[in-house]
Amino acid sequence: MIQTAEQLYQAIEQMGRMQRILESYRNEILGRNPRNFAMLAEGPLDQIRQLQGQIDEYITRIEATGSPATN
């Protein structure tokens, strides 16, 4: 769960890393073996979905409370 602006920044950075991994898989694997690409892409895609959910929850809390931290 994201509770601070710093954790939000880290989650966004992690999403970027996962997107770069997917791009790498697409460039290196998709053309040669789509099945392997689909299997390898599952992990980064799941991580992106999880991070996006955490970011959405954090933003919703900020909107509800007007405060970025939940200490």
PDB file as gemmi writes it, atoms N, CA and C in Angstrom:
CRYST1    1.000    1.000    1.000  90.00  90.00  90.00 P 1                      
ATOM      1  N   MET A   1       0.836  -1.172   0.000  1.00  0.00           N  
ATOM      2  CA  MET A   1       0.000   0.000   0.000  1.00  0.00           C  
ATOM      3  C   MET A   1       0.887   1.242   0.000  1.00  0.00           C  
ATOM      4  N   ILE A   2       0.568   2.139  -0.844  1.00  0.00           N  
ATOM      5  CA  ILE A   2       1.295   3.401  -0.943  1.00  0.00           C  
ATOM      6  C   ILE A   2       0.741   4.353   0.107  1.00  0.00           C  
ATOM      7  N   GLN A   3       1.645   4.923   0.918  1.00  0.00           N  
ATOM      8  CA  GLN A   3       1.204   5.823   1.976  1.00  0.00           C  
ATOM      9  C   GLN A   3       1.858   7.199   1.908  1.00  0.00           C  
ATOM     10  N   THR A   4       2.887   7.354   1.104  1.00  0.00           N  
ATOM     11  CA  THR A   4       3.579   8.647   1.037  1.00  0.00           C  
ATOM     12  C   THR A   4       3.843   9.021  -0.417  1.00  0.00           C  
ATOM     13  N   ALA A   5       4.159  10.277  -0.619  1.00  0.00           N  
ATOM     14  CA  ALA A   5       4.499  10.747  -1.952  1.00  0.00           C  
ATOM     15  C   ALA A   5       5.751  10.041  -2.474  1.00  0.00           C  
ATOM     16  N   GLU A   6       6.682   9.751  -1.575  1.00  0.00           N  
ATOM     17  CA  GLU A   6       7.907   9.035  -1.971  1.00  0.00           C  
ATOM     18  C   GLU A   6       7.565   7.633  -2.472  1.00  0.00           C  
ATOM     19  N   GLN A   7       6.679   6.942  -1.792  1.00  0.00           N  
ATOM     20  CA  GLN A   7       6.265   5.615  -2.237  1.00  0.00           C  
ATOM     21  C   GLN A   7       5.521   5.692  -3.567  1.00  0.00           C  
ATOM     22  N   LEU A   8       4.756   6.753  -3.754  1.00  0.00           N  
ATOM     23  CA  LEU A   8       4.080   6.963  -5.034  1.00  0.00           C  
ATOM     24  C   LEU A   8       5.108   7.095  -6.149  1.00  0.00           C  
ATOM     25  N   TYR A   9       6.129   7.900  -5.915  1.00  0.00           N  
ATOM     26  CA  TYR A   9       7.195   8.089  -6.897  1.00  0.00           C  
ATOM     27  C   TYR A   9       7.872   6.754  -7.206  1.00  0.00           C  
ATOM     28  N   GLN A  10       8.145   5.965  -6.180  1.00  0.00           N  
ATOM     29  CA  GLN A  10       8.785   4.670  -6.379  1.00  0.00           C  
ATOM     30  C   GLN A  10       7.891   3.737  -7.202  1.00  0.00           C  
ATOM     31  N   ALA A  11       6.598   3.755  -6.950  1.00  0.00           N  
ATOM     32  CA  ALA A  11       5.668   2.915  -7.705  1.00  0.00           C  
ATOM     33  C   ALA A  11       5.639   3.322  -9.173  1.00  0.00           C  
ATOM     34  N   ILE A  12       5.652   4.606  -9.431  1.00  0.00           N  
ATOM     35  CA  ILE A  12       5.658   5.100 -10.812  1.00  0.00           C  
ATOM     36  C   ILE A  12       6.953   4.686 -11.511  1.00  0.00           C  
ATOM     37  N   GLU A  13       8.067   4.795 -10.805  1.00  0.00           N  
ATOM     38  CA  GLU A  13       9.351   4.367 -11.363  1.00  0.00           C  
ATOM     39  C   GLU A  13       9.328   2.867 -11.684  1.00  0.00           C  
ATOM     40  N   GLN A  14       8.774   2.075 -10.772  1.00  0.00           N  
ATOM     41  CA  GLN A  14       8.697   0.626 -10.981  1.00  0.00           C  
ATOM     42  C   GLN A  14       7.819   0.302 -12.188  1.00  0.00           C  
ATOM     43  N   MET A  15       6.736   1.033 -12.360  1.00  0.00           N  
ATOM     44  CA  MET A  15       5.888   0.823 -13.539  1.00  0.00           C  
ATOM     45  C   MET A  15       6.681   1.095 -14.817  1.00  0.00           C  
ATOM     46  N   GLY A  16       7.487   2.123 -14.798  1.00  0.00           N  
ATOM     47  CA  GLY A  16       8.322   2.432 -15.956  1.00  0.00           C  
ATOM     48  C   GLY A  16       9.298   1.303 -16.264  1.00  0.00           C  
ATOM     49  N   ARG A  17       9.890   0.741 -15.217  1.00  0.00           N  
ATOM     50  CA  ARG A  17      10.805  -0.395 -15.426  1.00  0.00           C  
ATOM     51  C   ARG A  17      10.071  -1.585 -16.034  1.00  0.00           C  
ATOM     52  N   MET A  18       8.885  -1.866 -15.541  1.00  0.00           N  
ATOM     53  CA  MET A  18       8.110  -2.992 -16.069  1.00  0.00           C  
ATOM     54  C   MET A  18       7.725  -2.747 -17.531  1.00  0.00           C  
ATOM     55  N   GLN A  19       7.405  -1.507 -17.865  1.00  0.00           N  
ATOM     56  CA  GLN A  19       7.075  -1.178 -19.251  1.00  0.00           C  
ATOM     57  C   GLN A  19       8.290  -1.340 -20.158  1.00  0.00           C  
ATOM     58  N   ARG A  20       9.460  -0.971 -19.662  1.00  0.00           N  
ATOM     59  CA  ARG A  20      10.679  -1.149 -20.463  1.00  0.00           C  
ATOM     60  C   ARG A  20      10.997  -2.629 -20.651  1.00  0.00           C  
ATOM     61  N   ILE A  21      10.736  -3.437 -19.638  1.00  0.00           N  
ATOM     62  CA  ILE A  21      10.929  -4.882 -19.767  1.00  0.00           C  
ATOM     63  C   ILE A  21       9.992  -5.428 -20.845  1.00  0.00           C  
ATOM     64  N   LEU A  22       8.735  -5.013 -20.815  1.00  0.00           N  
ATOM     65  CA  LEU A  22       7.788  -5.468 -21.835  1.00  0.00           C  
ATOM     66  C   LEU A  22       8.231  -5.058 -23.233  1.00  0.00           C  
ATOM     67  N   GLU A  23       8.719  -3.842 -23.363  1.00  0.00           N  
ATOM     68  CA  GLU A  23       9.201  -3.370 -24.664  1.00  0.00           C  
ATOM     69  C   GLU A  23      10.380  -4.219 -25.127  1.00  0.00           C  
ATOM     70  N   SER A  24      11.259  -4.551 -24.220  1.00  0.00           N  
ATOM     71  CA  SER A  24      12.395  -5.405 -24.549  1.00  0.00           C  
ATOM     72  C   SER A  24      11.922  -6.780 -25.017  1.00  0.00           C  
ATOM     73  N   TYR A  25      10.977  -7.364 -24.288  1.00  0.00           N  
ATOM     74  CA  TYR A  25      10.424  -8.659 -24.696  1.00  0.00           C  
ATOM     75  C   TYR A  25       9.782  -8.565 -26.080  1.00  0.00           C  
ATOM     76  N   ARG A  26       9.060  -7.481 -26.310  1.00  0.00           N  
ATOM     77  CA  ARG A  26       8.399  -7.297 -27.607  1.00  0.00           C  
ATOM     78  C   ARG A  26       9.431  -7.241 -28.728  1.00  0.00           C  
ATOM     79  N   ASN A  27      10.488  -6.486 -28.505  1.00  0.00           N  
ATOM     80  CA  ASN A  27      11.511  -6.329 -29.539  1.00  0.00           C  
ATOM     81  C   ASN A  27      12.313  -7.600 -29.771  1.00  0.00           C  
ATOM     82  N   GLU A  28      12.593  -8.341 -28.708  1.00  0.00           N  
ATOM     83  CA  GLU A  28      13.486  -9.489 -28.809  1.00  0.00           C  
ATOM     84  C   GLU A  28      12.781 -10.823 -29.007  1.00  0.00           C  
ATOM     85  N   ILE A  29      11.543 -10.948 -28.548  1.00  0.00           N  
ATOM     86  CA  ILE A  29      10.911 -12.269 -28.508  1.00  0.00           C  
ATOM     87  C   ILE A  29       9.643 -12.367 -29.352  1.00  0.00           C  
ATOM     88  N   LEU A  30       8.829 -11.347 -29.351  1.00  0.00           N  
ATOM     89  CA  LEU A  30       7.510 -11.429 -29.976  1.00  0.00           C  
ATOM     90  C   LEU A  30       7.564 -11.925 -31.417  1.00  0.00           C  
ATOM     91  N   GLY A  31       8.451 -11.367 -32.229  1.00  0.00           N  
ATOM     92  CA  GLY A  31       8.531 -11.750 -33.634  1.00  0.00           C  
ATOM     93  C   GLY A  31       8.955 -13.191 -33.853  1.00  0.00           C  
ATOM     94  N   ARG A  32       9.770 -13.701 -32.953  1.00  0.00           N  
ATOM     95  CA  ARG A  32      10.275 -15.071 -33.097  1.00  0.00           C  
ATOM     96  C   ARG A  32       9.374 -16.107 -32.447  1.00  0.00           C  
ATOM     97  N   ASN A  33       8.768 -15.747 -31.321  1.00  0.00           N  
ATOM     98  CA  ASN A  33       7.990 -16.729 -30.585  1.00  0.00           C  
ATOM     99  C   ASN A  33       6.892 -16.030 -29.768  1.00  0.00           C  
ATOM    100  N   PRO A  34       5.744 -15.788 -30.387  1.00  0.00           N  
ATOM    101  CA  PRO A  34       4.660 -15.088 -29.690  1.00  0.00           C  
ATOM    102  C   PRO A  34       4.192 -15.793 -28.411  1.00  0.00           C  
ATOM    103  N   ARG A  35       4.221 -17.104 -28.394  1.00  0.00           N  
ATOM    104  CA  ARG A  35       3.789 -17.836 -27.205  1.00  0.00           C  
ATOM    105  C   ARG A  35       4.721 -17.539 -26.024  1.00  0.00           C  
ATOM    106  N   ASN A  36       6.025 -17.565 -26.276  1.00  0.00           N  
ATOM    107  CA  ASN A  36       6.977 -17.227 -25.207  1.00  0.00           C  
ATOM    108  C   ASN A  36       6.801 -15.788 -24.749  1.00  0.00           C  
ATOM    109  N   PHE A  37       6.566 -14.894 -25.694  1.00  0.00           N  
ATOM    110  CA  PHE A  37       6.339 -13.501 -25.339  1.00  0.00           C  
ATOM    111  C   PHE A  37       5.145 -13.386 -24.394  1.00  0.00           C  
ATOM    112  N   ALA A  38       4.056 -14.060 -24.737  1.00  0.00           N  
ATOM    113  CA  ALA A  38       2.846 -13.986 -23.909  1.00  0.00           C  
ATOM    114  C   ALA A  38       3.118 -14.512 -22.505  1.00  0.00           C  
ATOM    115  N   MET A  39       3.848 -15.597 -22.413  1.00  0.00           N  
ATOM    116  CA  MET A  39       4.153 -16.171 -21.092  1.00  0.00           C  
ATOM    117  C   MET A  39       5.070 -15.254 -20.292  1.00  0.00           C  
ATOM    118  N   LEU A  40       6.104 -14.726 -20.937  1.00  0.00           N  
ATOM    119  CA  LEU A  40       7.044 -13.855 -20.233  1.00  0.00           C  
ATOM    120  C   LEU A  40       6.409 -12.519 -19.844  1.00  0.00           C  
ATOM    121  N   ALA A  41       5.474 -12.050 -20.645  1.00  0.00           N  
ATOM    122  CA  ALA A  41       4.848 -10.753 -20.396  1.00  0.00           C  
ATOM    123  C   ALA A  41       3.894 -10.787 -19.206  1.00  0.00           C  
ATOM    124  N   GLU A  42       3.435 -11.972 -18.824  1.00  0.00           N  
ATOM    125  CA  GLU A  42       2.464 -12.067 -17.733  1.00  0.00           C  
ATOM    126  C   GLU A  42       2.964 -11.422 -16.443  1.00  0.00           C  
ATOM    127  N   GLY A  43       4.209 -11.702 -16.061  1.00  0.00           N  
ATOM    128  CA  GLY A  43       4.749 -11.158 -14.815  1.00  0.00           C  
ATOM    129  C   GLY A  43       4.779  -9.641 -14.783  1.00  0.00           C  
ATOM    130  N   PRO A  44       5.426  -9.016 -15.776  1.00  0.00           N  
ATOM    131  CA  PRO A  44       5.434  -7.551 -15.783  1.00  0.00           C  
ATOM    132  C   PRO A  44       4.036  -6.939 -15.875  1.00  0.00           C  
ATOM    133  N   LEU A  45       3.150  -7.559 -16.648  1.00  0.00           N  
ATOM    134  CA  LEU A  45       1.795  -7.024 -16.749  1.00  0.00           C  
ATOM    135  C   LEU A  45       1.062  -7.112 -15.415  1.00  0.00           C  
ATOM    136  N   ASP A  46       1.212  -8.224 -14.716  1.00  0.00           N  
ATOM    137  CA  ASP A  46       0.600  -8.352 -13.393  1.00  0.00           C  
ATOM    138  C   ASP A  46       1.154  -7.302 -12.436  1.00  0.00           C  
ATOM    139  N   GLN A  47       2.446  -7.077 -12.493  1.00  0.00           N  
ATOM    140  CA  GLN A  47       3.079  -6.082 -11.622  1.00  0.00           C  
ATOM    141  C   GLN A  47       2.563  -4.680 -11.946  1.00  0.00           C  
ATOM    142  N   ILE A  48       2.427  -4.376 -13.224  1.00  0.00           N  
ATOM    143  CA  ILE A  48       1.901  -3.066 -13.627  1.00  0.00           C  
ATOM    144  C   ILE A  48       0.482  -2.897 -13.113  1.00  0.00           C  
ATOM    145  N   ARG A  49      -0.352  -3.920 -13.258  1.00  0.00           N  
ATOM    146  CA  ARG A  49      -1.740  -3.843 -12.770  1.00  0.00           C  
ATOM    147  C   ARG A  49      -1.784  -3.629 -11.253  1.00  0.00           C  
ATOM    148  N   GLN A  50      -0.928  -4.348 -10.535  1.00  0.00           N  
ATOM    149  CA  GLN A  50      -0.890  -4.217  -9.083  1.00  0.00           C  
ATOM    150  C   GLN A  50      -0.462  -2.804  -8.682  1.00  0.00           C  
ATOM    151  N   LEU A  51       0.578  -2.309  -9.299  1.00  0.00           N  
ATOM    152  CA  LEU A  51       1.052  -0.957  -8.995  1.00  0.00           C  
ATOM    153  C   LEU A  51       0.000   0.083  -9.340  1.00  0.00           C  
ATOM    154  N   GLN A  52      -0.677  -0.090 -10.474  1.00  0.00           N  
ATOM    155  CA  GLN A  52      -1.710   0.865 -10.869  1.00  0.00           C  
ATOM    156  C   GLN A  52      -2.841   0.873  -9.850  1.00  0.00           C  
ATOM    157  N   GLY A  53      -3.193  -0.302  -9.351  1.00  0.00           N  
ATOM    158  CA  GLY A  53      -4.223  -0.385  -8.315  1.00  0.00           C  
ATOM    159  C   GLY A  53      -3.807   0.343  -7.047  1.00  0.00           C  
ATOM    160  N   GLN A  54      -2.562   0.186  -6.644  1.00  0.00           N  
ATOM    161  CA  GLN A  54      -2.061   0.867  -5.455  1.00  0.00           C  
ATOM    162  C   GLN A  54      -2.044   2.381  -5.659  1.00  0.00           C  
ATOM    163  N   ILE A  55      -1.659   2.806  -6.842  1.00  0.00           N  
ATOM    164  CA  ILE A  55      -1.655   4.244  -7.148  1.00  0.00           C  
ATOM    165  C   ILE A  55      -3.080   4.784  -7.114  1.00  0.00           C  
ATOM    166  N   ASP A  56      -4.010   4.053  -7.712  1.00  0.00           N  
ATOM    167  CA  ASP A  56      -5.413   4.484  -7.700  1.00  0.00           C  
ATOM    168  C   ASP A  56      -5.941   4.621  -6.271  1.00  0.00           C  
ATOM    169  N   GLU A  57      -5.617   3.651  -5.410  1.00  0.00           N  
ATOM    170  CA  GLU A  57      -6.050   3.712  -4.017  1.00  0.00           C  
ATOM    171  C   GLU A  57      -5.464   4.934  -3.308  1.00  0.00           C  
ATOM    172  N   TYR A  58      -4.201   5.201  -3.542  1.00  0.00           N  
ATOM    173  CA  TYR A  58      -3.535   6.345  -2.927  1.00  0.00           C  
ATOM    174  C   TYR A  58      -4.199   7.647  -3.369  1.00  0.00           C  
ATOM    175  N   ILE A  59      -4.428   7.782  -4.658  1.00  0.00           N  
ATOM    176  CA  ILE A  59      -5.061   8.999  -5.190  1.00  0.00           C  
ATOM    177  C   ILE A  59      -6.467   9.166  -4.616  1.00  0.00           C  
ATOM    178  N   THR A  60      -7.205   8.063  -4.514  1.00  0.00           N  
ATOM    179  CA  THR A  60      -8.552   8.114  -3.948  1.00  0.00           C  
ATOM    180  C   THR A  60      -8.508   8.594  -2.501  1.00  0.00           C  
ATOM    181  N   ARG A  61      -7.529   8.099  -1.721  1.00  0.00           N  
ATOM    182  CA  ARG A  61      -7.389   8.551  -0.327  1.00  0.00           C  
ATOM    183  C   ARG A  61      -7.075  10.039  -0.266  1.00  0.00           C  
ATOM    184  N   ILE A  62      -6.201  10.492  -1.152  1.00  0.00           N  
ATOM    185  CA  ILE A  62      -5.867  11.922  -1.162  1.00  0.00           C  
ATOM    186  C   ILE A  62      -7.105  12.750  -1.467  1.00  0.00           C  
ATOM    187  N   GLU A  63      -7.870  12.312  -2.452  1.00  0.00           N  
ATOM    188  CA  GLU A  63      -9.086  13.050  -2.817  1.00  0.00           C  
ATOM    189  C   GLU A  63     -10.089  13.074  -1.657  1.00  0.00           C  
ATOM    190  N   ALA A  64     -10.178  11.957  -0.924  1.00  0.00           N  
ATOM    191  CA  ALA A  64     -11.150  11.862   0.161  1.00  0.00           C  
ATOM    192  C   ALA A  64     -10.731  12.652   1.392  1.00  0.00           C  
ATOM    193  N   THR A  65      -9.423  12.661   1.681  1.00  0.00           N  
ATOM    194  CA  THR A  65      -8.966  13.291   2.915  1.00  0.00           C  
ATOM    195  C   THR A  65      -8.335  14.657   2.702  1.00  0.00           C  
ATOM    196  N   GLY A  66      -7.896  14.922   1.484  1.00  0.00           N  
ATOM    197  CA  GLY A  66      -7.201  16.165   1.215  1.00  0.00           C  
ATOM    198  C   GLY A  66      -5.787  16.171   1.715  1.00  0.00           C  
ATOM    199  N   SER A  67      -5.270  14.998   2.105  1.00  0.00           N  
ATOM    200  CA  SER A  67      -3.926  14.887   2.653  1.00  0.00           C  
ATOM    201  C   SER A  67      -3.194  13.730   1.990  1.00  0.00           C  
ATOM    202  N   PRO A  68      -1.951  13.937   1.522  1.00  0.00           N  
ATOM    203  CA  PRO A  68      -1.223  12.876   0.840  1.00  0.00           C  
ATOM    204  C   PRO A  68      -0.718  11.754   1.745  1.00  0.00           C  
ATOM    205  N   ALA A  69      -0.573  11.981   3.031  1.00  0.00           N  
ATOM    206  CA  ALA A  69      -0.043  10.951   3.936  1.00  0.00           C  
ATOM    207  C   ALA A  69      -1.164  10.436   4.834  1.00  0.00           C  
ATOM    208  N   THR A  70      -1.075   9.148   5.192  1.00  0.00           N  
ATOM    209  CA  THR A  70      -2.090   8.540   6.047  1.00  0.00           C  
ATOM    210  C   THR A  70      -1.471   8.055   7.356  1.00  0.00           C  
ATOM    211  N   ASN A  71      -0.645   8.875   7.979  1.00  0.00           N  
ATOM    212  CA  ASN A  71       0.043   8.470   9.212  1.00  0.00           C  
ATOM    213  C   ASN A  71      -0.857   8.531  10.386  1.00  0.00           C  
TER     214      ASN A  71                                                      
END                                                                             
